[in-house]
Amino acid sequence: MICNSMGIEEKLRALEEELARTQKNKATEYHIGILKAKIAALKRELLAPKKSGVRSGGFDVKKSGDATVVFVGLPSVGKSTLLNSLTQSKSKVAPYAFTTLNCVPGVMEYKGAKIQLLDLPGIIIGASEGRGRGREVLAVARSADLILILLDVFQPHILQKIKEELWGAGIRLDEEPPKIYITKRLRGGVEINSTVKLTKLNEKMITGVLAEYGMHNAVVVFRQDATVDQLIDVLAGNRKYVPSLVALNKVDMVSEDYLREIPFEFLPISAEKGQGIDRLKEAIYQRLSLIRVYTKPRMGEADLGEPLMLKAGSTIEDACNRLHRDLVKEFKYAVVWGKSAKFPGQKVGLQHVLEDGDIFSVVKK
């Protein structure tokens, strides 16, 4: 039987109400885990509806530059003003809610990097369930290399609500993907292996959650002491793990004592007055974990004025793919100078990991 979208939402609401009513204790751990698995499976259906040939009406956003930063916040917190402060964009600014009705892009150039900034319409509570243009906004946020949460200085408490909306859309802020590896097999039931002691999961919970995803024969390997939420995230397969920054806007309107009372880390800024903007640019750059490397022709000097921007941990192969799509096919070896080289002019292969400031030259076959 095919369940329509409204049917899914009704089931989801009933399960969430049951979860909220259920007291958390040792006796209810299994029941809570199964409820969470059912909820996650239904949310996956809502996040990825079946193709029907109908346009979704979402934002048409083409990623560009070396990295993409998405602004997320309530209406009227100053996202458009901040975009204008960080870039040369002219996002419409007005002192009333919902000024930005579409996605407005801009480019921030900093330390050789071209960083795409996306000013999205303000989200409202219930965005992950489709209120306002919530699903469209959160879909763009899922593609970000960094999420900048912008808060009004008079509403710092809303941070937790925004994080809950992002969580509901499958976005995991400042987390690494769980070290859980699942391999399906045709028979033999569920085999559980772990390199660490599991203190938050037991065999009954693991097999029960797997069954909710129709997985009755599999090998599961845990390389960390995982929670049921992390197991569900791996099974859902649609989670995005994105770093974040929190900026508190309009700090020029309050006292230092007021700011000291706020119980979480944030970057204090005033987008309108330009206060804290340089510090925010540096924080964005650092949080993106970008490195600058330089190319050198075999018989010439390196062009130190035009860095190639890569993510930290990138390899020679990653650099080649950024330079030209056929370069990997023609690759013989590379010569590297800099921090990653054991000695100047070291010959390396495609899997050599580059570091900030490295210079490299590619030798073709």
C-alpha positions, 0 to 999 in steps of 0.5 A: 500500500502506498502511503501519501505524504499526509499519511507519513506526517500523521504517523510521524506526529503520533510516533513523536508524541509517543516518544515525548510521553515515554519516560527515559529509564533502563526499562524503556531504552529498547522501546525508545530506540525502536521509536527513534528508528521508526521516526528516522525512517519516516523522516527519510521519506519526507526528506527524499520524496519519490520522483514524480516529474514535478518541480519542487520549487526549491532554490536554484543554487549553483555551488561555486568558489573554493567553499560554500558558507550558508547563513541560517537564522530567524527572519530579521536577524541581519543576514542580508546586512551581514552578506553586504558587509562581507562581500560586494553583494547588494542583498535587499535590507529592510527592518521587517521580517522575510525581506529575503525571499530567495537565495542571494549569493555573494563571494568573500575573497580572503587570503586567496580563497573565494568563499561563496556565501549564501543568504537564505530566507529566515527559517521559522520553528517547524522548518524541518517539517515544511513550515514556511519555506523550511525544507527548501532552506534546509536543503541548501544548508545540507550542501554547505561546507560551513553553516553560519548560525546568525542570532539576534543579540536579544534572542540568544536562547533560540540557538537550541531551536535552530539546532533542533531544526537542522538536526531534524533535517539530517544535519549533524553540526560539528560531528564526525560520521560514526565509525560504524560499518554495515555490510548486508549479506544474504543469510546468517542473521546479524553478526556484531563485531566491535573493537571497543566496549559498547556501553550504550547499545546491546545486541537486542537494540542493534538487531531491533533497529536494523530490523526497522530498516528491513535489514535481517542479515548483516555484519555490523562493525563498531569502531567506537562506543556508539549511541542508538542515534548514531546507529540510526544515522548510519542506517538512514544514510542521508546525514550531512556532517557540517562544521558550524559557527555562531555569530551574535549580531547587534552587540553594539546595542548591549553591554559587556555584562549582558554578553558575558551572561550568554552560556555558549561560545559565539562571535560578537558582531554588528553587521550594520556598524561593521564591528567584528567583521574582520574577526568573523572572516578569519573565523570562517576561513579557519573553520573551513580548514582550507590550505593554500598550495601552489603549482610550479611548471617543470622549468619555471618558478612557482606563481605564489600570487595565485594559490590553489585552495584545497581542504586540509587533508587533500592529496595530489590527486585532489589537486590534479582533479581541481586543475584539469579533469585529465591530469590524473590519467596522464600523471606519472609522479609529482615533485613537492617542496614544503612542509609535507615533503621529507626533503625539497623536491621529493617525488611523490604519488597521487596519494601524497597528502599536501600541507599549507604552503606546499609547492608542487609540479606534476610530471606527465607520462 
